[in-house]
Amino acid sequence: MMLLAKAALGLGGTIVLAGAYTMREGVIRVDVDEYHAGGSHVHLWVPAAAVPMAMHFVPTKHMRHASEQAREALPVLHAIVKELKKYHEFLKKDAERIVRHEALRLSRRALETKSHKPNTAKRGPKA
């Protein structure tokens, strides 16, 4: 009986660790709902690690077509990424400013913002 319990514990631990390792890169949620009589509803959570493996099953002519279409959008994507890097720096500086100059605290039923600057305390609506 004890041997069976040890085997079950080992198998259960192996399954948990394998699941955690597989899901470490995230999951992709697939929802398919057919809105008609007799339609099917399929909801799956697929590990993102499965995407590279699934790409091996895509026919090469479809992959070639997709890469040609993606090539047309590359200049636009390059410009977007370049601007997002600037935006990230702006958000980082803005967040540092907020943390430095303002302290947030939750008082009874109201979020109160107190600034370190004199006479600038604001109170939110009371519920």
C-alpha positions as CSV (number, residue, x, y, z in Angstrom):
1,M,0.0,0.0,0.0
2,M,2.8,2.4,0.9
3,L,4.6,1.6,-2.4
4,L,1.4,2.5,-4.3
5,A,1.1,5.8,-2.4
6,K,4.8,6.7,-3.2
7,A,4.2,5.9,-6.9
8,A,1.1,8.0,-7.0
9,L,2.9,10.9,-5.3
10,G,5.8,10.6,-7.7
11,L,3.5,10.5,-10.7
12,G,1.5,13.4,-9.5
13,G,4.6,15.5,-8.8
14,T,5.9,14.7,-12.3
15,I,2.6,15.8,-13.9
16,V,2.6,19.1,-11.9
17,L,6.2,19.9,-12.8
18,A,5.7,19.0,-16.5
19,G,2.6,21.3,-16.6
20,A,4.4,24.2,-15.0
21,Y,7.4,23.8,-17.4
22,T,5.1,23.6,-20.4
23,M,3.0,26.7,-19.3
24,R,6.1,28.8,-18.3
25,E,5.9,30.7,-21.6
26,G,2.3,31.5,-21.2
27,V,-1.0,30.3,-22.7
28,I,-3.0,31.1,-25.7
29,R,-6.8,31.1,-25.2
30,V,-8.8,29.8,-28.2
31,D,-12.5,30.4,-28.1
32,V,-14.7,29.3,-31.0
33,D,-18.4,30.0,-30.7
34,E,-20.8,29.2,-33.6
35,Y,-23.9,31.3,-33.1
36,H,-26.5,29.2,-34.9
37,A,-28.7,26.2,-34.1
38,G,-26.5,23.2,-33.3
39,G,-23.4,25.4,-33.3
40,S,-20.3,24.2,-31.4
41,H,-18.6,26.0,-28.6
42,V,-14.9,25.1,-28.2
43,H,-12.8,26.7,-25.5
44,L,-9.1,25.7,-25.2
45,W,-6.1,26.9,-23.3
46,V,-3.1,25.9,-25.3
47,P,0.5,26.4,-24.0
48,A,2.4,29.0,-26.0
49,A,5.3,26.6,-26.2
50,A,3.2,24.5,-28.6
51,V,3.2,27.2,-31.3
52,P,6.7,26.5,-32.7
53,M,5.9,22.8,-32.9
54,A,2.6,23.5,-34.7
55,M,4.4,25.7,-37.2
56,H,6.2,22.6,-38.5
57,F,2.8,21.3,-39.8
58,V,2.0,24.5,-41.8
59,P,2.6,23.9,-45.6
60,T,5.6,25.8,-46.9
61,K,3.6,27.6,-49.6
62,H,1.4,29.2,-46.9
63,M,4.4,30.2,-44.9
64,R,6.0,31.7,-47.9
65,H,2.9,33.7,-48.6
66,A,2.7,34.9,-45.0
67,S,6.3,36.1,-45.1
68,E,5.7,38.0,-48.3
69,Q,2.7,39.7,-46.7
70,A,4.7,40.5,-43.6
71,R,7.5,42.0,-45.6
72,E,5.2,44.7,-46.8
73,A,4.4,45.8,-43.2
74,L,7.9,45.8,-41.9
75,P,8.7,49.5,-42.4
76,V,5.5,50.5,-40.6
77,L,6.2,48.0,-37.7
78,H,9.8,49.3,-37.5
79,A,8.5,52.9,-37.1
80,I,5.9,51.8,-34.5
81,V,8.5,50.0,-32.4
82,K,10.8,53.0,-32.6
83,E,8.1,55.3,-31.3
84,L,7.0,52.9,-28.6
85,K,10.6,52.9,-27.2
86,K,10.3,56.7,-26.8
87,Y,6.9,56.3,-25.3
88,H,8.2,53.7,-22.8
89,E,10.9,56.2,-21.7
90,F,8.2,58.9,-21.3
91,L,6.0,56.6,-19.2
92,K,9.0,55.6,-17.0
93,K,9.8,59.3,-16.3
94,D,6.2,60.1,-15.7
95,A,5.8,57.1,-13.2
96,E,9.0,58.2,-11.4
97,R,7.6,61.7,-11.1
98,I,4.3,60.5,-9.7
99,V,6.1,58.2,-7.1
100,R,8.4,61.0,-6.1
101,H,5.8,63.8,-5.7
102,E,2.7,62.1,-4.6
103,A,1.7,59.6,-2.0
104,L,-1.5,57.6,-2.4
105,R,-3.4,56.3,0.6
106,L,-6.8,54.8,1.1
107,S,-8.8,56.5,3.7
108,R,-12.3,55.6,4.8
109,R,-14.3,55.1,1.5
110,A,-12.2,57.6,-0.4
111,L,-8.9,57.6,-2.2
112,E,-7.0,60.5,-1.0
113,T,-4.0,61.9,-2.9
114,K,-1.6,64.0,-0.9
115,S,1.2,65.8,-2.6
116,H,4.4,66.8,-1.0
117,K,3.8,70.3,-2.4
118,P,1.9,72.7,0.0
119,N,-1.8,73.2,-0.3
120,T,-2.4,70.6,-3.1
121,A,-4.3,67.9,-1.2
122,K,-7.2,66.5,-3.2
123,R,-10.0,64.3,-2.0
124,G,-12.0,61.8,-4.2
125,P,-15.7,61.5,-4.0
126,K,-17.1,60.0,-0.8
127,A,-19.4,57.1,-1.2
